[in-house]
């Protein structure tokens, strides 16, 4: 679901299987300091590029500060997804694709993330990835290294140690410059996953 927040910020959150992804785009203010004013048609066009537009009362209810973003068509996750030994599931949405694998032989989870073609179409420079933060059974673990790379990069890493029956939650945050229909700004993707490792 996408919510225009004011005239400059557009947010889209999607839940698919074991992952939740939020795309946020904040358009630049005018160079002379005047507030950016978009026509309704321009707001709807930008919202459609970022995700699915929200209209009328629903937008007003979700646009306030600290408002909880509604889940996408798949709904909210009910609990951790099962990540079976040496299976290679993936979860895709309009923002990208997350791959994950429980490599039980080595006690690791290998993950990978690719930004979608749609989002890459409006990224104008490198992507600054913070590096995956993760928790095993609620205990914070050392973060993966971050990257500053091109938008087509296959982000990837390893979480270790992971044992059978561990609940692992991991997430990443990446930022980039955008140009959507001639409007420049800053975009970000936050993705998160919640899995249980099983042999």
DAZI-V24782 format. One line per field, one symbol per residue. phi: phi as a letter, one per 30 degrees, with the letter a starting at -180 (. if undefined). psi: psi as a letter, one per 30 degrees, with the letter a starting at -180 (. if undefined). burial: b if it has 24 or more other ideal C-beta (glycine too) atoms within 12 Angstrom, else e. A space follows every 10 residues. Layout:
BEGIN
phi=???
psi=???
burial=???
END
This chain:
BEGIN
phi=.cbdcicccb bbbbcbhcbb bbcbbcdddd ddjdddccde dddddddddd acdcbheddd dcddeidddd ddedidddld ddcdeidbdb bcbdclbccb bdcddcibcc bbbbddeede dcdcadcccd jdcabchicd cdddddbbbd dcdcdaabca dbceidcbcb abbbbadbbc hicclccbbc bbbbbbdbd
psi=kkjkjaffkk kkkkkjcglk kkkkkjkklk fgfkkkkkle eeeeeeeeee bkkklbeeee ffflkgkkkl lafflkkfak lkjlkglill kkaffakkkk kjifefhlkk lkkkkleeef fgkfalkjke kkklkjhfkk lkklklljll fgkjklakkl kklkgkkkkl llkkllkljj hfklaklkkk kkkjlkkk.
burial=bbbbbebbbb bbbbbbbbbb bbbbbbbbee eeeeeeebee eebeebbebb bbbbeeeebe ebbeeeeebb ebeeeebeeb bebebeeebe bbbbbbbbbb bbbbeeebbb bbbbbbebbe ebbeeebbbe bbbbbbeeee beebeeeeee beeebbbbbb ebeeebbbbb bbbbbbbbeb bebbbbbbbb bbbbbbbee
END
